[in-house]
Amino acid sequence: AGLEEWYYEMPLVTRVYLTASIVTTGSCALELVSPFSLYFNFNLVVFKFQVWRLFTNFFFFGSIGLDFLFHMFFLVRYCRLLEEGSFRGRTADFVAMLLFGGALLCACSPFTDVPPFLGSALAFMMVYVWGRRNEHVRMSFLGLFQFRAP
């Protein structure tokens, strides 16, 4: 009941994003879906009208392993902290922030040398926004290094 309770206590947007990320990444790991049909490609979106790529690229986090677990940790932690903190009772504003951040990432992506999957960038955008809204909070890295939120 612990994992199920933890999952259902999660705010809605955080729960949906986590679920979509696990299902998408898991589907690719099981070879049910090809990552080549998910990645962001400006030309395929504009000229072939493959608009799903504007969203699916944010849900794939590579192979399932330690890196995936770290990304899910950061995604859940900071998405939840924002949704329960700065955006408490303002779910639409939180979704609008995520859509705006995703749109900016997609708009800048063709002009930079970034990976075609932008989920990590969106997760770190949430870490940045949380850090800017909580500058006074003391943090630690692996319990060894103490620092203020960036």
Salt bridges, closest charged atoms under 4 A:
ASP67 OD1 - HIS71 ND1 3.52
GLU84 OE2 - ARG80 NE 3.15
ASP93 OD2 - ARG90 NE 3.07
GLU135 OE2 - ARG132 NH2 3.41
